[in-house]
């Protein structure tokens, strides 16, 4: 699979804008990832955004990677971006969901960035991010990555067929907290880099995580169970410091916008192929699947998504305006098509 999807067009566009702005000085933008550098989503950003920017943006834009959680704690990354400690941030909105609760909507959405850019949803989100996070929303990356519940011990199954987490301690961010609490768990906030030690010490009994990276960040060996079905889609976004964005020339902003469109597709394909490579390694580590079926599976997803929409309605004045743009009733969840670079949205 060639991940440089549509790169010829972007390269041509980049050459054109460089030629039209020969007097413009090349800008170097510093970037940080809120996730561990070993996380597949962070690797995807470095491969399909940073590396591509540096490959085709010479003379116009270069992006310098400073690091991940060792640079700034993930829950403080959005604030650090706003203060101008760096220029570009790759981060799940879950880490600053209290500031931008609209990130909940991305989790439960069955629309993708292409659809949102067409129906006005992305423009509304850009307005919200500017207002609440003091940043420019550039891209929604890795946007078809979903999530599982992972456990270190087998849970009880309630009369409704759902996992009963009463008495269990679950590591959670804003992404998983509503679901885990609805199932009876106590939730604990720790960095993703601390989950391994917490599981080894039985500080937590489980955690939520994307459908990839379990092996990559070393958690497969401390995980006993994975609960199906998977749920949500990641709210991993790329944001830019407002002063930085305003200081770019039109040609530089045009380049960044074109790069964002490329990244929103190529990152999905990158992560999906990594997921397929990782799956047998997860099985080899001995992780067993608890597969909810029929009414229990439907109820599980209903609880997961229902709790997210409740949170959005409770916390956001934009709920009524945003939800119809993010979610189309009766429309199935989005699917990755590895045989076609055009995503099903």
N, C-alpha and C positions, 0 to 999 in steps of 0.2 A: 504494500500500500504506500502510495506516495503522499506524504502529508503536506506537500507544498501545493495544496489545493488552491487553484485560482491565483497562484503566485505570479504567473506571467503577467496577468492583468494588473496586479498591484505593482509589480516591478516597472511596467510601462508607465503607470500613473506616477510612480515615484520619480522616474527619470524626467517626466514632463514637468512636475512641480519643481524639481531641482533646476531644470533648465530655465524655467520661468522666474526663478528667484536666485539667480547666480550670486547675487550680492548678500543673500541671507547667510548668516553664520551658523555652522552646525551646532546643534544643542545636544548636550549630554544630560540625560535625565536619570536620576538615581532611583532605584526601585527596591522594594522589600516585599517578601512573602510572609504572610502571617502563619502559614503552615510550615511544618518541618521540611527541610530541604529534601529528605528522603520520601516524602509523601508524593504519590503519583500526580496529584493535582498541582503541586508546586513544580514538579519536573515538567509537567505539561506546559505551564506558564513560561518556564525558562526556555523550553524547546520551541514552542509554537508562537510565542509573543516576543520574548527578549531576543532570542537568536535570530528570528526573522527580521526584527527591527534593525538589528546591527548588520544583517546581511544586505538588506535592500535600502537601508536608510542613510547610507554613507553620504556625507555632505549636507545632510538635512537633520536627521535625528539619530542619536545613538542612546542606548539604554544600558546603564551600568548597574549590575546586581550587587547590592550591599550584603544581603544575607536574609535569614529568616528570623525565627523566634529568639535567637541570640542577640539580635539587633534591638528589638523592642518586644515586650510581652504582647501576645496577640490581641488581648482585650484593650490594649492601649494604642494599637497600631493606627486606627482611624483618627484618633486625636493627634497622634504624632504627625500624620500626614497633613492634617488641617493646620498644624503649627509650622509646617514647612521643614521638618527634619529630613524629609526626602520628597521626591516628586510624584512617584507612582506606587500604588499599593495593590497587591493581589491578595484578597482576603475574603473569606466567607462573611456575609453580613451577620451571620449568627454571633460573631464575636462582638458586634456592637448593635445588637438587636434592640437594646433599650433606647438607642439614639435614632435608629432607622427601623422601626417595627415593620415597615413595608417590605423588609426582607423576608418576612413570613410568607408574603404573597408569592414570592418567587418559588419557595419550597413546594407549595401546593398547586402551583400553576400547571396547566396542561398545554400552555402555549410556550413557544420558544422565542428567542430574541428576534428572529426574522419577522415573526408574526407581530411581536410587540412594536417593532420599528414601523411596521405598516399601519397598525391600528391606533397609534398614538400613545400606547402604553409606555414605551421606552422614553419618550419625551417627558411624560408625566413623572416617571421615575427619576429622570435627570433633574427635574425641578425639585423633587423631594430630597434627593441627595444634596443638592446645592443648599437647600433651606436647612436641612437637619444635620448633615454631616460636614457641611462646608467643603464639599469636594465635587468634582465633575465626574459623573458616571460615564465611563468610556465603553466598557464591554461587560457582557455576562458570559464568562468563560466556563468551559467544562460543564456546560449547562444541561447535559442529560445524564450526568452521574447521579445515581440514586443511593439509598441508604439501607442498612440492615441494623437490627439489634443483635449485638454479640454478647454472649454470657459465659461466665466462668463456671457456672453450675446450672443444672437443669431446673427450670422454674416449674411451679405448680401450674396446672391448667384449670382455669375457673369453669363454672357451670356454663358460661357463655362461650366456652371454647378458646378464650383468650389467655395469654400468659398472665399469671397473677404474680406481680412483683412486690407484693406486700412483704416488708421486712428486708428487702434487697436495696443495696446502695448502688446507684448507677451514675457514672460520670456523664455529665450532660452539658451541652451548650444550649443556647436558645433554640437550636434546631430540634433537639430531641426532648427537651425538658417537658413541654406540654403532653407529649405522648407517654413518657415514662411516669409522670405524676398521675396521669389518668389511669394507668395500670397499677398504681399503688406504691410505686417506688419512692425512695428518698433520693434526691439528686445532689450531686457534688460537683463543684466547679474546680477543675484542674486543667492545666495545659495538656494538649494532646501528647506532648513529649514526655509527660509524667504518667500516662496511662499504664505503660508496661510495669513500672515499679509498683503502682497502686494495685494492679491485678496480682502481681507476685506476692505482695504483702497482705492481700485480701482487704485492702482499704476500700476497694470497690468490687462489686460482683459482676459488673458488666458495663457496657458503653454502647453508644451509637457511633457508627463510622460509615464512610462511603463504601460502595460495593467493590472498591479497589483500594489498595494500599495496606490491607491487613498484613500481608506478608512483607511488603516493602518496608514498613516501619517496625517490624519485629513482633507484632501482636498475635500472629497465628499460633505461636507455641503456648500462649497463655489463654487462648480462647477454646472453649469446649463446644459451644453451640452457636449456631447462626439461625435466626428466626426468619422464615419466609412467610409472606411475600415481602419484597423490598418496597420502599415507600419514598415519596418526595422526589425532587430533583434539586441538585445543589444550588445554593445561592452565592456561589463564588463569583465575585465581581472585581473588575479593575477600575480603580478610581484615581483621579489626578488632582493634585493640589490646585486650588482655584487660581492662585496667583501665577503658578507655573503655566496653567492652561491659558490664561489671559495674555501671558507674555510671549506665547508662541506666535509665529507668523501664520497667515492663512494657509500657506503651503504646508507648514509643519502640522497644523491641525488637520488639514485634509489628509495628509499622510497617516496620521495617527488614527483617524476615523476609518480609513481604508484598511489599515492593519487590524483594527478591531473587528471588522466584518470577517476578515480572513481567519482570525484567531477564534471567533465564535464557532466556526465550522471545524477547523483543523484540530482544535483542542478536544472536541468531542470524539473525533476519530482516534486521536492519540490515546486518550484514556480508555476507550473501549478495547482497543487492541492490547493495552496493558492489562486490562481486566481479564481478557481471555487467556493471556499468558500466565496470570497469577492464579487463576482458578484451580488448576491441578496442584499447585504448591500449597494452597489452603487445605485441599483434601488430604494431601500427603502429611500435613501437620496434625491430622486427626480431628479437624473441626467437623462436627456432625450437624446436620440440618434438622431443624424442627419446622416442618412444613404445615402451616395452617391451610385448611382447604374449605371450599364451599362457603357456607354462611359465616364460619369463624374467620376465614380470610377476608371476606367482604367487610365484616364487622371491624376487624383489625385496621383495615385501610380507612374505614369510615371514622374510627376514633382518631387515627393519626391525622387525617386531613381536616376532620371537623374541629379538633383542638387548635389547629393552626389558624383556621378561619376565625374561630372565636377570639384568639389572641389579636389578630389583625383588626377585627371589628372593635375590640375593647380599647386598643391602643392608637388607632389611626383615624384621623378625620378624613382621610382619603379612601377609606375602605369601600364605600359605595361607588365611588368613581373608578377605583382601581380594579376591584375584583372582576367585573365583567370583561375587562381587557385581558386579564390574566387567565381566566378560567371559562371554558365553554362547556356547559352541561351536556352530557351525552357524548362528548368527544373523548376517545380513548387516550391513555397516556402516550406520550411521544415515544418513538422507537428509533434506535440507531440503525441505519441501513449502510452496512460496510461495503456494499456493492455499488453504491451511488454516493457521490459527494454531496448531492442535494439531500438535506435532512428532511425527514417527515415532520412538518410542523403545521 
